[in-house]
Amino acid sequence: MKRFSQLTAHLIAVASVALSLSGAAQASGAKATKPDLAAGEAKAAAVCAACHTSDGSRGLPTFPILQGQHPEYLVKQLTEFKEGKRKNSVMNGMAAALSPDDMRNIAAFYASKKAKDGTAKNKDLVAVGERIFRGGIAKKGVPACAACHSPNGAGIPAQYPRLAGQHADYTKTQLTTFRQGERNNSAQMSAIAANLSDKEIEALADYVAGLR
């Protein structure tokens, strides 16, 4: 219980710092050139649309929904794909050709689109997923997901992605790859996912899909 409380307190503290940094970044970047949405749309159509659809909406469940995602988070992921910190044979190649401005413009374009609602499928799994998302699993040292991703799954810009409405298949895959060490660009998520069973991962993924 002590370890669980310490981890939860740590994540809440990190979330608070992230909010402060986000506000500071917005203030310091006020004079920076605004992202070019038209350029972002054009680049997304040429590079991203085949997998993520023209506006980042509900395409194949194996690919993430980008619509309404925080632009700072998208830029971070694209940068880490390009640098090889996040491994994916397709995305590593796609991101390699993108400039920092391309990334900012693409991220701003997808973020400008209103995310569409998703739905959960399994009533029993949803109940399990809700308990974990809102209260964590104390005996396993798993903190509540809501502490960082917010109760409605909206996330925190720059640090924690929006999860609400995300494809369950995609969320399940990401939690599993965090657990297995195949995705290692978030030490916090690797530590948390390491303590989740297959059923708990599936339950969380299904619950998140219906959040709104």
Beta strands, then each sheet from edge to edge (+ up, - down):
end
